Amino acid sequence: MEKPWKCGDCGKGFKYPSQLEIHRHSHTGENPFTCSKCGKGFTQLYGLHTHQRVHTGEKPFTCSKCGKGFTRSSHLLRHQQIHTGKRLFKCPDCGKCYKSSRKLSCHQCVHTEERPFR
């Protein structure tokens, strides 16, 4: 895929000029889309719309198995792994598998002898 639109700062290429314009914000630190409720800024309008769900409580992505709602489709996809019973997070030290990265992280303390909790 040809990417003729190049960033003058880092040389990264883009298929469309609009993508390049959005990328430029990563160099300038500009966040042209601002939340009217809390003032948080975003480089893209989509990011602002997704963020606003925090304030409205809207959860448009619903699990078909249990009905739990989510603000982002990626959060729903991660949640749906609970219902499959699959354990996708494997410990590199002992091979034991877990359903979430959080549970794997807790388990890994066994190998490091780290005690993060009193």
Residue pairs with C-beta under 8 A, 6 or more apart in sequence:
1 15
2 15
3 13
3 14
3 15
4 13
4 15
5 13
5 14
5 15
5 16
5 17
5 19
5 20
6 12
6 13
6 14
6 20
7 13
7 14
7 20
7 23
7 24
7 27
9 24
9 27
10 27
12 23
14 20
14 23
22 43
22 44
24 30
25 31
25 32
25 43
26 43
30 43
31 41
31 42
31 43
32 41
32 43
33 41
33 42
33 43
33 44
33 45
33 47
33 48
34 40
34 41
34 42
34 48
35 41
35 42
35 48
35 51
35 52
35 55
37 52
37 55
38 55
40 51
42 48
42 51
50 71
50 72
52 58
53 59
53 60
53 71
54 71
58 71
59 69
59 70
59 71
60 69
60 71
61 69
61 70
61 71
61 72
61 73
61 75
61 76
62 68
62 69
62 70
62 76
63 69
63 70
63 76
63 79
63 80
63 83
65 80
65 83
66 83
68 79
70 76
70 79
81 88
81 99
82 99
86 99
87 97
87 98
87 99
88 97
88 99
89 97
89 98
89 99
89 100
89 101
89 103
89 104
90 96
90 97
90 98
90 104
91 97
91 98
91 104
91 107
91 108
91 111
93 108
93 111
94 111
96 107
98 104
98 107
109 115
109 116
